[in-house]
Amino acid sequence: MIIKINGIDCECEKGEYILQIARRNGIEIPTLCHHDGFPGQGACRVCIVEVVERGRGKIVVSCVYPVEKECEVYTDSEKVRKQRGMILALLHSKAPESKEIEEMCRKYGAPETDRFVSEAGNKCVMCGLCVKACGELGAGAISTVNRGVLKEIATPYHEPSSTCIGCGSCAYVCPTGAIDIVQTENERIIWGKTFRLVRCSSCGAVIGTEEEVKHAAEKSGNEPDTLCESCRKKQIASVMGKVFGTL
């Protein structure tokens, strides 16, 4: 099947999301909460586009909108720009301290408005990526708590979580820089908890926290890693070379 995106013919399969198709064809659609490892969020609405079918247009969220028939898609129409600008303005009021959102507001022309109440000091837009990453890992150390305007991401009772392994996955997927993570030569601090770092026995590179390494070993059924990924690959290559007589 072929659809047109900004006048460009793009091949696709029925059921593919518009964002996937656009990216495969080098067409930019801005995103905030989208992550390839955790698709289907659709929380921030920044990736909206205009879809025209049978002469009638509608605004849809491209990361969760599956293509079912031939259509025309516009990623930067006047209607899209106007609505995306208001969405970004709303997100900026929700997380005024986020440099990432501030930069997107400048890039995509978000209007300055006093319609929305600013939540001073906040960086989080409650997209849920961090909770999803933590859950997929199997730790479940953080979750969405409270309701309405008091809703937030937190550890149980805002205390250091007994199940947190300090992997930092939540901070790495956060699109707005809302999760603080501090790492020194020997320690990593996140969610009010301090973790001791484990280093590669060969090159000295950081492998992870003690809890993270133990958690990975338990899930894989193997002994805890003593080598980083790079050194482990070198070791495997060396063994294979000896086996096949190439070294």
C-alpha positions in Angstrom: 0.0 0.0 0.0 1.1 3.6 -0.7 0.3 6.7 1.2 1.5 10.3 0.6 3.3 12.1 3.4 3.9 15.8 2.6 3.4 14.8 -1.1 6.0 12.0 -1.0 4.9 8.5 -1.9 5.6 6.1 1.0 5.2 2.4 0.9 3.7 0.8 4.0 1.9 -2.2 5.4 -1.7 -2.0 6.6 -1.7 -1.4 10.3 1.7 0.4 10.4 1.8 3.6 12.5 2.3 6.8 10.6 5.3 7.8 12.7 7.1 4.5 11.7 6.4 5.1 8.0 7.5 8.8 8.2 10.8 7.9 9.9 11.6 5.1 7.5 11.2 7.6 4.7 13.3 10.3 6.4 10.4 12.6 7.2 10.6 14.5 10.5 7.7 14.3 13.0 8.6 15.8 16.4 8.1 13.5 19.4 8.6 13.8 23.1 7.3 10.7 24.9 7.9 8.3 22.0 10.7 5.7 22.5 11.4 2.8 20.1 11.9 0.4 23.0 8.4 1.3 24.5 6.1 2.1 21.6 2.4 3.0 21.9 2.6 5.7 24.6 0.7 8.5 22.8 0.8 10.6 26.0 2.3 13.9 24.9 0.5 14.5 21.6 3.5 16.4 20.2 3.6 14.0 17.2 0.2 15.0 15.8 -0.3 15.1 12.0 -3.2 15.8 9.7 -4.7 12.9 7.8 -6.9 13.5 4.8 -9.2 10.7 3.6 -11.7 11.3 0.8 -11.2 15.0 1.1 -11.8 15.3 4.8 -9.0 16.1 7.2 -8.5 15.2 10.8 -5.8 15.5 13.4 -4.4 12.2 14.7 -1.5 11.1 17.0 1.0 9.6 14.6 2.7 7.2 17.0 -0.5 5.3 17.7 -2.4 5.9 14.5 -2.4 2.8 12.2 -2.9 3.2 8.5 -5.8 1.2 7.2 -6.3 2.7 3.7 -4.7 5.1 1.2 -4.5 8.6 2.5 -2.6 11.9 2.5 -0.6 12.9 5.6 0.6 16.4 6.4 3.1 16.8 9.2 3.4 20.6 9.2 0.1 22.0 7.9 -1.3 25.2 9.4 -3.8 23.2 11.5 -1.0 21.0 12.8 1.3 23.9 13.6 -1.4 25.7 15.6 -2.4 22.7 17.6 1.1 21.5 18.2 2.1 24.9 19.4 -0.7 24.9 22.0 0.2 21.4 23.1 3.8 22.5 23.6 2.7 25.6 25.5 0.6 23.4 27.8 3.5 21.0 28.3 5.8 23.9 29.1 3.4 25.2 31.7 3.3 21.7 33.2 7.1 21.4 33.2 8.5 24.9 33.0 12.0 23.8 34.2 12.5 21.3 31.4 15.1 22.6 28.9 14.1 20.0 26.4 10.5 21.3 26.3 11.7 24.8 26.2 13.8 24.1 23.2 10.9 22.4 21.4 8.7 25.4 22.1 11.2 27.7 20.4 11.7 25.3 17.5 8.1 24.7 16.7 6.8 28.2 17.6 4.7 27.6 20.7 2.8 30.7 21.6 3.3 32.6 24.8 0.1 32.4 26.8 -1.2 33.0 30.3 -4.1 30.6 29.8 -2.3 27.8 31.6 -1.2 27.8 35.3 2.6 27.2 35.5 3.8 24.4 37.9 7.0 26.1 39.1 9.9 23.8 39.6 8.5 20.9 37.7 10.1 19.0 34.8 7.8 16.0 34.6 4.9 15.7 32.1 3.7 12.4 33.4 4.3 10.5 30.1 4.9 7.3 32.0 8.0 6.2 30.1 10.1 5.8 33.3 7.4 3.6 35.0 7.2 1.5 31.9 11.0 1.0 31.7 11.2 0.1 35.3 8.3 -2.4 35.0 9.8 -4.0 31.9 13.1 -4.5 33.7 11.2 -6.2 36.5 12.1 -3.9 39.3 8.9 -2.0 39.7 10.5 0.5 42.0 8.5 3.5 40.9 4.9 4.1 39.9 2.3 6.7 39.4 0.8 7.9 42.7 -2.0 10.2 43.7 -4.7 11.6 41.4 -5.6 14.8 39.6 -3.3 17.7 40.0 -1.4 15.8 42.7 -0.5 12.9 40.4 3.3 12.2 40.2 5.9 9.6 39.7 7.5 8.4 42.9 8.9 5.6 45.0 6.5 4.1 47.6 5.9 6.8 50.3 8.8 8.8 48.8 11.2 6.6 50.6 14.2 4.8 49.0 12.8 1.8 47.3 13.9 -1.7 48.4 13.4 -3.0 44.8 15.3 -0.2 43.0 18.5 -1.6 41.5 20.0 1.8 40.5 20.2 0.9 36.8 19.1 4.4 35.7 16.8 3.1 33.0 14.1 5.5 34.2 16.4 8.5 33.9 17.8 7.4 30.5 14.3 7.2 28.8 12.9 10.4 30.5 12.4 12.9 27.7 12.3 16.0 29.9 15.3 15.5 32.3 12.9 15.1 35.2 14.8 12.3 37.0 18.0 13.3 38.8 20.9 10.8 38.6 24.3 11.6 40.0 27.3 9.4 39.4 30.8 9.6 41.0 33.8 7.4 40.5 32.4 4.7 42.8 28.7 5.5 43.4 25.5 6.2 41.7 22.7 8.1 43.4 19.1 8.0 42.2 15.7 8.2 43.9 17.4 9.1 47.2 19.3 5.9 47.3 23.1 5.4 46.9 24.5 2.4 45.0 28.0 1.1 44.8 29.3 0.7 41.2 30.9 -2.5 39.8 33.7 -2.2 37.3 35.0 -4.5 34.6 37.8 -6.8 35.9 39.6 -6.3 32.6 39.4 -2.7 31.5 37.8 -1.0 34.6 34.8 0.4 32.8 31.6 0.6 34.9 29.3 -2.4 34.4 26.5 -1.2 36.7 25.5 -1.2 40.3 26.0 -4.2 42.5 22.2 -4.6 42.6 21.9 -4.2 38.9 24.6 -6.9 38.1 23.0 -9.3 40.6 19.5 -8.7 39.1 20.7 -9.4 35.6 22.4 -12.6 36.7 19.3 -13.8 38.5 17.2 -13.2 35.4 19.6 -14.9 33.0 20.5 -17.8 35.4 24.2 -17.1 35.0 26.9 -15.9 37.3 27.2 -12.1 37.8 29.2 -10.4 35.1 32.8 -9.5 35.8 33.4 -8.2 32.3 31.9 -5.2 30.4 30.1 -5.9 27.1 33.1 -4.8 25.0 35.6 -7.1 26.9 33.2 -9.9 26.9 32.9 -9.7 23.1 36.7 -9.7 22.8 36.9 -12.7 25.0 34.3 -14.6 22.9 36.1 -13.6 19.7 39.4 -14.9 21.2 37.9 -18.2 22.2 36.2 -18.6 18.8 39.4 -17.7 17.0 41.3 -20.4 18.9 38.5 -23.0 18.2 38.6 -22.3 14.5 42.3 -21.8 14.3 42.2 -18.1 13.1 44.3 -16.9 16.0 
